[in-house]
């Protein structure tokens, strides 16, 4: 067995070697990385001239409007190339209605439409996010789509 004295001496040597070593030099403060610029001996150079105060008279670029009133005429008028059929088309007449009223979300919308092949008419309703009800009533009698939009609170 190893004697207590040998163990004690080993521990003492380990403690001495493990103790912090304070025999190092303190690092110096960093010197400046940049040289101090030399004093400028050159006078400032004036690159721009001082603007002169000049007032220019306004130039009239446009003519005053005339009193002639122009009325814009529709330019997208298309002649009736094909007249509406006298006999009902396939799938005519039709009539449908559908709607949704979701009380949980408050969402409400519906659509009603009917047609006899010559005239189509109907209405749809949509509850808008601001609480208004948008109602669109429409018809088409063969001369183009016509709609009336109404908002109810």
VENGI-V18317 format. One record per run of one state. SS is the DSSP state (h for helix, s for strand, l for the rest). FROM is the first residue (numbers start at 0). LEN is the number of residues. If there is no record, write none. Layout:
SS FROM LEN
SS FROM LEN
This chain:
l 0 3
h 3 15
l 18 75
s 93 9
l 102 4
s 106 9
l 115 4
s 119 8
l 127 5
s 132 8
l 140 4
s 144 8
l 152 1
